[in-house]
Amino acid sequence: MNAPQVSKLTQTFEAHAIDNTTFGHREHVQVAYDLLLKYDFIDAAAVYAKGIRALAENAGAPDKFNLTITYAFMSLIAERLARTPADSFDRFVSDNPDVMRKTVLDQWYSQDRLHSTMARGIFLLPSAA
């Protein structure tokens, strides 16, 4: 099976050559989408987390990396792709507009838990309601 073509953005991300000043939330989501099409979940999540961590370190802000946010967003995008495959990133966003909100994880996580020191270093499950 041939790997799908990924965007230039994702190629640059995988090369750890992203300009952090132009890498906003939409770009985060697009790279996650592309990586999930290219790799299985385990490999996509590892590539994504390592790339996001490198991006934070290269920006001089390693404490901004948050493993819980990274894996939770990746899991959400993977689940949505499994439920409603899209033929393009734009279609995916159109079908799943909530993933474009940075606050989408708030329905599963409290702010204290999501932004805790522990959440930065290990993946935390959502709190029980």
PyMOL commands that set and color helices and strands:
alter all, ss='L'
color gray80, all
select helices_A, chain A and resi 8-14+20-22+25-38+41-58+62-64+67-83+89-95+97-100+104-107+111-114+117-121
alter helices_A, ss='H'
color red, helices_A
deselect
rebuild
show_as cartoon
